[in-house]
Amino acid sequence: MLASIPWITEPGRVSVPISNVEPATSTINAVASLGEDGALTVFIGVSVDRGSTADPVVEIVMPAHQMSAPVNLISAGPGAFEARTILPMVGDWEVRIHSGSELTRLLVRW
């Protein structure tokens, strides 16, 4: 019975980003903001002089439950983007930002 109760921590707690690229060579910067209602906004900056002009691809997943949340990606100017979603349940979420061959991940706990 206890296994079905979600683990609840401080609302709006967002962890530091982890990345699979060296910070000195990374062209992706991301910061997340999480509201008490599960509204998640990720502010993304990518280098505009990196040769590729494609928009980043953003996935928001909950690996423990094989869930994902739909993402609305909005351009906020050259190299600036906002990704928005409403997280459907409390737990540990991962924001994956793909830009070219780079991948940056943010861990979000709600």
N, C-alpha and C positions, 0 to 999 in steps of 0.2 A: 504494500500500500504506500509506503513512504517513497518508493522509487518513482511514483507518478507525480510527486509534488515538485514543481520547478524550484531550482536553487535561486534565491533572490538576494541580490547585493544592493549596494547603493545605486539608485537610479542615475542614469546619465554618466556612468563611469566609462571612460574610454582609455584603452591602454596605449602605450607608445608604439609607434610603427615598427614593424620588423620587415626586413627587405632581403632579397637574395642577391642584391648588387652592392658593391662598395659605395658608401656615401659620397666619396669624392667623384665618382663617375656617374652617379644616379642623375637622371634628368626628370624624375618624378618626385614631387613634394605633395604630401597629403596630410590634412588635418580633419578630424571628425568631431561633430557635435551631436550629442544624443539627448533628446528631451525625455522627461519622465513618462510621456505617453508612447515612447518607442519611435518617435519621429527622428530619423537619422539623416544628417546632412554631411556630406564629405566634400571638402574644398580641395580641388586638385590643381596643381600647377605643373605644366610640362615645358621643357625648354623648346622655344620656337625655332631655334637655329640648328636643330638636330637632324635635318635632312628629310624627315618624314613629317607630313602635315596631317596624318590621320588622327582622328579623335581617339582618346583612350577608350578601352573597353573595361567596364566596371561590373564586377559580380559581387553580390552579397549573399553569403552562404552560412548555414549553420551546420558544420561538419558532423557534429554528434548525432544529428537527426536527419542528415541528408536532405536538408531543406534549403530553399533559396527565396529571396525576396525580390520582387520586380524593382528595377532601377530606372529612374527618370534622370537622364544625363542632359544637362543644360550648359551651353557654351556661355561663358561670362566674359569673353574677350580673347585675344590671341594668347593661346597657351593656358587659359584659365577655364575651369569647369566646375560645376556643382553636380553632385550625384545625390538624389533624394529618394528615400523610401520610408515606409512605416514597417518596423519589424513586427512580425505577427506573433511572436512569443518571447518571453524572457529567457535569457541564456547567453551563451558565448557565440558570437558571430564573427565572421572574417570578411573583410572587404578586400577584394583582389582587384588591383588596378594594373591592366596590361597596356603598355605603350611601346610599340615596336617590339623589340626582343626583351624588354625589361618587364619585371613583375614586382610590384610593391604590395605588401599586405599590411593591413591594420587589423588588430584584434579589438573587438568591441564587446564589452560585457554589459548586459542590461538586466 
